[in-house]
Amino acid sequence: MGSPERDCAAGADAHVAGPAEYEAASDLLRALASPTRVAIVLRLQDRPQCVHEVVGALSLSQPLVSQHLRVLKDAGVVRGNRSGREIIYELVDHHLAHIVTDALTHAMEPRRAAEPARGDGEVSR
């Protein structure tokens, strides 16, 4: 069994990733850095939806939802497929939903009280 740090990074090899990959990961996280976009990703993890379904579910204006969908589309998080007059949006890759659900789960965990510092300036673990 590996160290916790190694287990957490099982999907990414730091020796293979470089500046371009760090930039791409940063762009993805920036695209997800909005409560509305988090909510949209969570809606789309169940099934593809058109704009008016997302608008109704989130009680937001259509132009606002469309703006957020454009950001997610530009970041490669969602794609839109035209069906008549509507565009059906879906997640490009479902592991993107895991990023959001993991962040949400973490945010809902009780906060640990700050641990007292040890004499050497490090926090005990």
Secondary structure, 3 states (H helix, E strand, C coil): CCCHHHHHCCCCCCCCCCHHHHHHHHHHHHHCCCHHHHHHHHHHCCCCEEHHHHHHHHCCCHHHHHHHHHHHHHCCCEEEEEECCEEEEEECCCHHHHHHHHHHHHHHCCCCCCCCECCCCCECC
